[in-house]
Amino acid sequence: MARLCVLCPVCRHARRAQAGVAYTIVRNLEGYICPFCRAYGRVYGKKAHED
């Protein structure tokens, strides 16, 4: 499941840019809505928006 977060265009943009609308959305909603972002956090040990 974490692989889908790695490939997700919104999460990818948030990780690269570290600013903007995508970053804000991922940072504020990742743990509540997206199971892929939660899996990313468990597998990689950092949140989906962190570089």
WODA-V891102 format. One record per pair of residues at least 6 apart in sequence whose C-alpha atoms are under 8 Angstrom apart, sorted by the first residue. I is the first residue (numbers start at 1). J is the second residue. D is the distance in Angstrom with one decimal. If there is no record, write none. Layout:
BEGIN
i->(I:I)
j->(J:J)
d->(D:D)
END
This chain:
BEGIN
i->(1:1:1:1:2:2:2:2:2:2:2:3:3:4:5:5:5:5:5:5:6:6:10:10:11:11:11:11:11:13:13:14:14:14:14:14:14:14:15:15:15:15:15:16:17:18:18:18:23:26:26:27:27:30:30:30:31:31:37:37:38:38:40:40:40:41:41)
j->(35:36:39:40:36:37:38:39:40:41:43:36:40:36:11:12:36:37:40:48:12:40:22:26:22:23:26:48:49:22:23:20:22:23:24:26:49:50:23:48:49:50:51:51:23:49:50:51:49:48:49:48:49:37:38:48:37:38:47:48:47:48:46:47:48:47:48)
d->(7.8:5.3:6.0:7.4:5.5:6.9:7.9:5.0:4.3:8.0:6.8:7.9:7.5:6.4:6.4:7.8:5.3:5.8:6.4:7.4:6.5:7.7:5.9:7.6:7.3:7.6:6.5:6.5:6.4:6.8:7.4:7.8:5.5:4.2:8.0:7.0:5.5:7.9:7.4:7.1:4.9:5.6:5.1:6.9:7.5:7.3:7.7:7.8:6.5:7.3:6.2:7.7:5.9:5.6:6.9:7.3:6.6:5.6:7.3:5.5:7.7:7.8:7.5:6.9:6.1:4.8:6.3)
END
